[in-house]
């Protein structure tokens, strides 16, 4: 069991809750708030499509030990980030 992954996974799940449910979009860095049409939908998309699956994946990986798990996590993170980025840029920006 890898406790570092467990702590990171719980932190990602906490971010998912704060951004997706509580709509704390100030936690998201790097976007211009004036260009976003619907901040509530931004929180749902970012919390539900990026932070939640990534947090669950990291928590599951903390219990399972196998070769190349860091590579799998990086690839999964990049795929989720790309999906989230494309959705936000096509649906939420003016």
Legacy VTK file of the C-alpha trace (Angstrom):
# vtk DataFile Version 3.0
C-alpha trace
ASCII
DATASET POLYDATA
POINTS 94 float
0.000 0.000 0.000
1.387 3.367 -1.012
0.341 6.034 1.475
1.597 8.877 -0.730
-0.841 7.935 -3.500
-3.614 7.561 -0.937
-3.072 11.088 0.401
-2.898 12.544 -3.131
-6.054 10.666 -4.122
-7.959 11.938 -1.087
-6.767 15.493 -1.858
-8.027 15.132 -5.441
-11.381 13.847 -4.195
-11.596 16.818 -1.825
-10.872 19.167 -4.739
-13.542 17.381 -6.756
-16.069 17.992 -3.989
-15.105 21.633 -3.497
-15.076 22.477 -7.203
-17.909 20.257 -8.407
-20.422 20.485 -5.554
-19.539 23.660 -3.656
-18.669 25.588 -6.869
-15.379 26.924 -5.506
-14.031 27.898 -8.931
-11.423 30.142 -7.329
-9.441 26.922 -6.757
-9.000 26.599 -10.514
-6.001 28.565 -11.696
-5.248 29.709 -15.195
-8.573 30.770 -16.625
-10.038 34.179 -17.198
-13.277 34.428 -15.230
-14.624 37.094 -17.576
-14.592 34.707 -20.545
-16.498 31.864 -18.849
-20.237 31.934 -19.548
-21.389 29.467 -16.882
-19.172 29.088 -13.794
-21.505 26.517 -12.275
-21.096 24.236 -15.292
-17.348 24.856 -15.219
-17.265 23.536 -11.654
-19.351 20.485 -12.522
-17.250 19.631 -15.564
-13.889 20.147 -13.894
-14.880 18.430 -10.659
-16.767 15.574 -12.296
-14.748 14.866 -15.433
-11.221 15.571 -14.218
-10.797 15.578 -10.438
-13.253 12.803 -9.488
-12.037 10.056 -11.878
-8.408 10.981 -11.305
-8.858 10.932 -7.529
-10.575 7.549 -7.641
-7.880 6.174 -9.938
-5.091 7.346 -7.633
-6.840 5.908 -4.544
-7.272 2.544 -6.297
-3.629 2.606 -7.390
-2.557 3.196 -3.797
-3.860 -0.271 -2.899
-2.575 -2.096 -5.994
1.135 -2.383 -6.724
2.269 -3.265 -10.250
4.982 -2.331 -12.717
4.739 0.996 -14.563
1.895 2.344 -12.437
3.310 5.880 -12.578
3.208 5.738 -16.383
-0.407 4.568 -16.333
-1.363 7.396 -13.978
0.360 10.027 -16.116
-1.322 8.761 -19.290
-4.734 8.660 -17.582
-4.213 12.176 -16.240
-3.287 13.512 -19.672
-6.313 11.859 -21.289
-8.682 13.284 -18.657
-7.052 16.698 -18.919
-7.398 16.705 -22.717
-11.074 15.731 -22.551
-11.781 18.408 -19.942
-9.827 21.049 -21.865
-11.640 20.339 -25.137
-15.068 20.348 -23.505
-14.461 23.593 -21.648
-13.030 25.389 -24.673
-15.885 24.322 -26.951
-18.830 24.778 -24.602
-17.983 27.338 -21.933
-15.884 30.096 -23.495
-17.269 32.985 -25.508
LINES 1 95
94 0 1 2 3 4 5 6 7 8 9 10 11 12 13 14 15 16 17 18 19 20 21 22 23 24 25 26 27 28 29 30 31 32 33 34 35 36 37 38 39 40 41 42 43 44 45 46 47 48 49 50 51 52 53 54 55 56 57 58 59 60 61 62 63 64 65 66 67 68 69 70 71 72 73 74 75 76 77 78 79 80 81 82 83 84 85 86 87 88 89 90 91 92 93
